[in-house]
Amino acid sequence: MFDFSLIVSGIIFGIAAGISPGPLLALIISETLQHGIKEGMKVAIAPLITDAPVMIIAIIITSRLSQITTFTGIVSLIGGSYLTYLAITMLKLKEVKIDIKKVKPQSLIKGITTNLLNPNLYIFWFSIAAPIIIKAPNLGMKSSFLISFYTVVIGINLGWVLLVGKARKVLKSREYILTMRVLGGLLFVYALYLGKNGLGLIGVI
């Protein structure tokens, strides 16, 4: 059985991951401009490869320690802090600068390496995604989050490949900035929820 709230959470986090400026977005744009749509798509699907081992490790470690209330509380606070950082970054965003010329040509392997070296991948899985999946009571609900998250992330990444001819204009458009700010507000609300939950678990409130 699928869960609507987890689907919504997956969509929100998927949009945040897909449209936020970062190494993977830079590679998608660079590869598509320099080597064509095929190479851009290789980079776009990199999360499907890089996230699997991180996801498994995060779920195993977090599930074994989730019985410790203090640990769960600390994880919630870290997740809330991370989302607050992302939210503030999105709310303050005025302009996106991605220098294509400074990005060396990348293959799928280089794209995977870049994503694996991104600390945000580990912060997201250990403090946010893994706890969400562990709390979901059945496989259907766990799948709700994963399917919605990766469908949106990969869909947006592939969308960037198709739009890359106008990428610079899109990244500088008012619509893109407004979207980032709205998403930042949603992430901030979720951050407050995680913060309150974490403080409650460690006995502060």
Beta strands, then each sheet from edge to edge (+ up, - down):
end
